[in-house]
Amino acid sequence: MTHDADLESLKLLVAVADGGSVGQAARSLRISQPSASKRLATLERHLGLELVVRTPRGSVVTADGRQVVAWARDLLAAVAGFHADVARLHGARAGELRVAASMTIAEALVPTWLRDLRRGHAGVRVDVTVANSTEVARLVRHDERIALGFVEGPTVPSGLDSRVVGEDRLVVVVAPGHPWARRREPLPLAELAGCTLAVRETGSGTRETLDRILHTRPGPTELALGSNAAVKGAAVAGAAPAVLSAYAVAAELATGQLVAVPVLALAGPRKLRAVWPAGRTLSPLARDLLRVIDRPSAPGGPDGGRVASAG
């Protein structure tokens, strides 16, 4: 027996355990099924263990195979972490920082954070990917080049460490000509839940927060739009009341294009978070960016993250 087990063969074994089929595992790794079968046979010969049993219903991982799969998962995660650390080291030496941010955070907060970061790192190159919070979490988990993500929403995405970098709240806004714009009493939450609303798409932190607030809402009608600008545009045009981050509508409220509607029990502040893979050591540039955000004067920081009442 030898102990020569290559990483690609271990990935294949894990894929067989997850999918229950050599053919499916081969397709997921973009290799032919004969090649996959040959790799598994070579792996079994090198380890001196029977790992997979072929049956008419598919491939079954043996008891020894399940133990090897568990060890392989740990090994593959460690290798992925090693490559991620090396990539971040290269980026830090090159003065490069890649982050991903939810739309609201990218529009309202990231520009000032990066301006302040560059005061101490004049030559730094920063690449910002903008997506909704669900997609940001996915990128942070799977793209080793992304050093940090910034998300909204009521919970910390699974598999990620986090730090609170600010606070935000949701606000209901309407065009000045809408009947709600003249309300003197707060709108009951049930009335909000029963009408058509312009909202962000599923996957955004704003939408996730709203769905939790309106969990009793029966079969809502809605205008689900993929950007803050589109949702605001629908409200300004009078198509429907909109629910957005107070950051996202601050300019329109200041100019009178939109009017904030007080709503009973809409919810208090929600947390804005920086996230990164659990257990990962942050690069020096990523740590410096968090230090910039933590400064009291930074928007979203300890004194800058509380959004003033829009009502």
N, C-alpha and C positions, 0 to 999 in steps of 0.2 A: 504494500500500500504506500502511495505517496500523498502529499498534502498539497498538490498543485491544483488549485481551483481558481479559474480566472473569473473576473468580475462579471463579464458578459454571460457566462454560463450560470452564475448565481442569480443574475437578473432574470434569466430565462426560467430557472426553477421557481423563483418567487412568482413570476407571471403565471406559470402553470398552476401553482397553489391558489392564486387569486381567481383564475378563470376556469379551472377544471378541465382544460383542454390544451394539448400541445399545439394544435392548429391555431387556436385563438391566441395563445401566447406568442407563437411565431409571427402572426399578423401584427400584434401590438408592438413587437420589436423590429418589424419590417425585415424578417428573414424568411426563407422558405421552410416548409414543414420538415422535409428531409434533413435540412441543415440543423434545425432545432432538435430533431430526434438524435442526430449524431452527437450534438453537443451534450445532450443529457446523458447519453451512453458513455461518453468520454469522462464526464463529471463523476458518474457512478463508479467507473473504473478507477479513477484517480483517488476517490475517497474510500473505495472498497465497501460501498454501501448501496443497497437498493433504495432509490429515492422515489421513483414513480412507477406505478403499476397501470398498464393500459387495459381498459375494459371497454366493452361495447358502448357504454354510456359516457365514456370520456376517460380522462387521466386522473388517477387518485394518488395523492402524495402519501407515502407510507409513514409510519410512526417515526422512523429515522429521518425521513424526508422532512417531516414537520419540524423536527428539532433543527435540522440544517437550515430550513427556511427562516426560522426565528433568528438564528445566528447571522444568516445572510442579510436579513433586514437591518440588523444593527451595523454590520460591516458596511453595507451600501450607504446607509445614512451617514456613517463616519467619513466615508470617502467623499460623499457629496459635500459634507461640511468642510472637509479639507480643501476641496477645489474652490468652494465659496470663499473661504478665508484667504486663499492665495489670490483670487480675483479681486477681493476687496483690498488686499495689500498692494497689488499693482495699481488699483484705482487711487488709493491714498497717496502713493508715491508720485503718481501722475497728476495729482491735484484734481481728481475727478470724483464726483459724487452723483449717484443715480438714486432718485426717490420716485415714489408713486403717491399721488394724493387724490382724495375725493374731490369732486368738482367744486363744492363750496369752499373747502379749505384751500384748494389751488387758486381760486379766484380771489378770496378775501384775505388770506393770511400768508401764503407761501411767498409772494413777491417781496414783502417786507422782511420776512425771515432771511431770504437769500441776500437781500441788500445788506443786512446786518452781518451775515456770515462773510461776505466778501470784504468787509472792512478789516477783518483779520486774516483773510486769505485772498489777496488781490488777484492771484492767477488761477483760482479754482474754477473748474468747469462743472456746471451743474446741469443734469438732464432730468427733467420732470415729466413723468407720464401721468396724464389726467384720465381718471376713470371713476366709475361709481365705487362705493366702499367694498362691495363684494368682490369686484374685479381687482381692486387694489390688494385685498387680502390674498387673493389667488396669486397675484404677481409676486408678492413678498415671499410666499411659501415656495414658489417654483422657479423664480428667476434669480439666480445667485448674484446677478449684477446689481439688483435693487438693494440698496443698503437700508433704507427705511421706507415705511409706508405711513400715510396719514389718513385716518378713517373717521367717519361719524357713526352714529348708531348707538343703541342702548346696551350692547354687549361687546365683549372682547372676542374677536374671531378666534376659533379654535386653533391650537398649535402655535400661537403667537404670544410673545411677551409684549407688554405695552407700558406706556407712560402717558398720563393725562397731560395734554399740552394746552388745554383751553376749555371754554364752555360756550354753548350756543343754545338757542331755543327755537322752537317752531312758531311761526306767526301766520295767521290767516289774513289775506289781503284781497281787496276788491278794487275795482275801478271807482272813481269818485261818484259816478252816476248810479252805482248799484244800491239797492234799498238798504243793504247792511251798512253802508258807509254812514248812514244817518242814525244808526242805533245808539241809544244812550245806555241801555242795559247789556251786560255780557250775553253773548249768544249761548244758549244751552248746547251742550255737546251732542245731544240727541238730534238737534236740528241740523248741526253741521254734518252729522253722520248720515242724514237722510237726503242730502242733496248731491248734485253732480259737482265734483271738484276737479280742478286742474292740479295734478300731482306729478312727482317724479316717478321714473320707471322702477319696477321691481329690481332690487339689488342695490338701490341707493340707500345711504344711511338715513336720509330724510324720510324716504318712503317706509323703511323698516320701523322707524320711530312712530310715524303716523299710524301704521297698521296696528301697532301694539296699543296705541291710545284708543283707536276705534275698533277694538276687537269684537264688539257686539254689533257692528254695522252689518245689516243683512243685505247681501248681494249689491254692493255699491256700484253706481254708475260713475265713471270717471274719465278724465282726459289724461292719460298717462303719457308723459312727454320726457324725452331723453336728455334734457338739459335745463338748468335754471333759467336761461334766457327764454326758452320756449314756454315754460310754465308762466313766467312773468308776462310774456307777450299775450298769452291767452287771457290772463287776468286784466291787463291793460285794455285789451280789445273788448272786454265785457263778456267773454265767452263763458266764464265760470269763476267763482272764487278760487283762489290758489292757496296752497299750504307749502311754505318754504322756510328755509333758514332765515333768521333775522339778518344775518350777514348778507344773504343773497339779495334782499329787498331794501337794504338801507338807503341806497341812492334814490330809488323810486319813491320811498316814503318821504325822504327829505325834499324832493321836488314836487310832491303832490300828485304824481302819476298814479300812485296807489295809496289806499287808505287801509290802515290796520284795523281789524275787527276784534274786539275783546271776546274771548271764548272761555266759558267756565271750565275749569279742570283740563285745559289743553295740555298741561304738563309744565314742570319746572325746567331748569337748565339741563341740557344733555352734555355728555362729555365728548370732547374731541381728543383723539388718541394718536400717538405715534406707535407703530407696531413693527416688529421684526421677528424672525423665526425664534422659537423658544430655545434658549441655551446658546444662541449665537453671541459671539463677542463683537460689539460694534466697532467699526473702523474709527480712527481718530477724527476724520471729517464728520462722520455721523454723530459722534459724541459732541463735537464742537457745535454742530447745528442744534442739538438738543439744549446745549448750554445757552445758545443765542435765544432760543424760544423761552427758556426759563427766566430770562431777564424780565424784571417787572415792567419795563417799558414796551416789551414786545407785544404786538397784538396777538391775542390768544394765550399770552403768558399769564403769570400770577395776577397782574393788575389789569391786563388787557383783554382777558378772555370772557368777561361778563358782558353780554350784550345788553345794552340799555333797553328799557321798555319801549316798544314801538307803538304802544297804544296811548 
